[in-house]
Amino acid sequence: MLSLKLAFKNLIGAGLKTWLNVLVLSISFVIIIFFNGMMDGWDKQAQTDTIAWEIGQGQLWEKDYDPYDPYALIDAHAPIPSDLKSQITAKEVLPVLIVQASIYPQGRMQNIQLKSIPADQEILELPTQALKTEALNTPAIIGKRMAEATKLKVGDQVLLRWRDKNGTFDAREISIVEVFNANVPSIDNGQVWVSQASLAEMTGLQNEATLLVTGKNYEPIKDANWVFKDHDFLLADLTAIIQSKKGSASIMYLMLLGIALLAIFDTQVFSIFRRQKEIGTYIALGMTRSQVVKLFTIEGGAHSLLAALLGAVYGIPLFFYLTKVGIPIPESSQNAGVPMSSEIIPTYGAGLIFGTLLLVVVAATIVSYMPARKIARMNPTEALKGKIQ
Amino acid sequence: MASIISIQNVIKRFPVGKGHFTALENINLKFGKGEFAGLVGPSGSGKTTLLNIIGSLDTPSEGTATVMGRDIAGLSHKESAALRNQHIGFIFQSYNLLPVYTVFENVEFALLLQNHTAAARKKAVMEALEWVGLTDKVKSKPAMLSGGESQRVAIARAMVKRPDILLADEPSANLDAKNSHQILQTMKQLNQELKTTFIFSTHDEKVMQYLDRTISLKDGQVAKDVLADVAKV
């Protein structure tokens, strides 16, 4: 307690020098929390959007289905289990059939995944009601990214070619009845959605699906052809991407923190050099060397506590504001292939704030202790004379 | 008079290049309780070195220095800090006040290390400031004080814990004649009232006038050890 009291007194007494160091350290403190809050917010939003638009509460995959192997799609479909009929009727499970196909926008060929979904489903946010639209040709919906890539818009007709269950090629015109705007590229890029009835009729694969998306009240079934994939599995790639982004962002703010800590280290070295007479006086008055080392260590480490306080003064209003308006993300970033909203709402958990505080305090204390150790080897009689040691 | 400081055959050498310099040679002295003594001599005669040994800031190369019954050479850092904390006060030529603390806090510092209550500390500090006539300067910082006032604060800081021994290294060197006499009169009074043993290191004639005992050092050895006439001051 004594050392803490004396340390703060010395720190405040040092005036501008202290506050400059504190300001720089507080900036790094706020930036660390800002970045991590943004990443955590992105993660949370991405997971929420992915669950809402793509994976629901989990998925049952046909046993041969592999999302990374387009050739597997040829065989990756099976009859929908009869045990699920009631749940499908109750809209707790929705079947999705996926086949390889091609479209020809502006006369160019583009390979796509043609996906079917019940028009009246209520599990995913996809605007599948639009598939009920009366249209000249088979109605289809596409995402905004797909529309930009193919230069298609609502009302356009485009030639679609696919292979039916016997491997025979067939083709027809489809009408784009809706272009949806989703933050989840994996349901958008290279995909066209049609109604379940349309694709069943086109391919001859009646009552079959590649995967089944489950809702909140899904009751599990056991079927050798179908493997349940939970959120942990389905969100693993997304989580890994965000963690790697966090890792690369950490290099930047750790460099900033390093600069701030270097400033504290330099201040401590200079302080001990300049205050040798004071150190000698402390020892003459009866302080032990370890007490003096502790005093200077706490003095340096206390910069971090003052930095946290100063950071709170301008950081809290800033973070509060950002949680209200969000952090705008440039449009180019939304085509990066990972779920990303046009605005990220940052998330600041207690763990993030206290973890960052602990990191900064511990780091500041360590860089303060390093030069303070020298005091233990100082000759007090030389120190009292102010002689350089 | 029982001695509280006993210096026996003390030699102090400092390494200089490949050899050494002998600052003190075969010093034999005893100091009793309540003495008002001074180590006098020219610069380099070993006065400050001997004072530092008595104050347990340094140890002898040979011989024995016993303070308050403790052999200085045998003390650990902690024990020597405790000895200074409880029994020894220091006054320095350049006052060595702590610049960011007020007068009150500077004087209080010595008591903070002794775990007194806040009320007890306040009482002792105000009493000490009364001894030196600076109760109106409690909130001043050292930068706002004159040389004489600064040294009086240093005296108060050294005396507030009522030490058995007070070591003053050239206390009047930075003071004018008037302030020097004021300081010395204050210290003489405290010596008589509190029976604190005062040992000075000085070459100032003004200080020597007040000493009851003058120990002259020359080239690290005791040249003379003279008791002054009682009626001199």
Chai-1 contact restraints between the chains, C-beta under 6 A:
chainA,res_idxA,chainB,res_idxB,connection_type,confidence,min_distance_angstrom,max_distance_angstrom,comment,restraint_id
A,L2,B,L112,contact,1.0,0.0,6.0,A-B,restraint_1
A,K9,B,V100,contact,1.0,0.0,6.0,A-B,restraint_2
A,N10,B,V100,contact,1.0,0.0,6.0,A-B,restraint_3
A,G13,B,V100,contact,1.0,0.0,6.0,A-B,restraint_4
A,T281,B,N96,contact,1.0,0.0,6.0,A-B,restraint_5
A,A284,B,F90,contact,1.0,0.0,6.0,A-B,restraint_6
A,L285,B,A110,contact,1.0,0.0,6.0,A-B,restraint_7
A,G286,B,A81,contact,1.0,0.0,6.0,A-B,restraint_8
A,G286,B,R84,contact,1.0,0.0,6.0,A-B,restraint_9
A,G286,B,N85,contact,1.0,0.0,6.0,A-B,restraint_10
A,G286,B,L113,contact,1.0,0.0,6.0,A-B,restraint_11
A,T288,B,H77,contact,1.0,0.0,6.0,A-B,restraint_12
A,T288,B,K78,contact,1.0,0.0,6.0,A-B,restraint_13
A,T288,B,A81,contact,1.0,0.0,6.0,A-B,restraint_14
A,R289,B,H77,contact,1.0,0.0,6.0,A-B,restraint_15
A,P380,B,L57,contact,1.0,0.0,6.0,A-B,restraint_16
A,T381,B,N52,contact,1.0,0.0,6.0,A-B,restraint_17
A,T381,B,L57,contact,1.0,0.0,6.0,A-B,restraint_18
A,T381,B,D58,contact,1.0,0.0,6.0,A-B,restraint_19
